[in-house]
């Protein structure tokens, strides 16, 4: 399994970042928004409440392992950070080709779904609780958990957090 730093070095990731903006914007993105494994804690996950409500990989709990990166990207307009602990089983779809193949399989098996529900159904049918994926336009390494009973909310911040650079 590749670390978030190794995933950042992939040619496909670099190509996606080039479409993000100029070198200055990319450097700021990498410095402030992308997750770094040095900030991870064992079995701790964070959810930023200030994010947009796009469907992405379907309805589920979107988490990250780097609280600072999540806060900087998703809570720039204000939001809260929720802290979860848990040990869930995820399928690693951080390689773009793997995610594309998985999505195609899900569409074939569960063709009558809306809102990317087919991804959730295939994930759960294969015995996984969620998906690990890589989105360099967001915070890099992220997780979506469909089987949330394996997670426990341990802290919900009371005040809004704002980006601080």
Secondary structure as UniProt FT lines:
FT   HELIX           4..9
FT   HELIX           11..18
FT   TURN            19..20
FT   HELIX           23..28
FT   HELIX           29..33
FT   HELIX           37..39
FT   TURN            42..43
FT   STRAND          44..48
FT   TURN            49..50
FT   TURN            56..57
FT   STRAND          61..64
FT   HELIX           67..74
FT   TURN            75..77
FT   STRAND          81..86
FT   STRAND          90..92
FT   HELIX           96..109
FT   TURN            111..112
FT   TURN            115..116
FT   HELIX           117..125
FT   TURN            126..127
FT   STRAND          130..135
FT   TURN            136..139
FT   STRAND          140..145
FT   HELIX           148..150
FT   STRAND          151..156
//
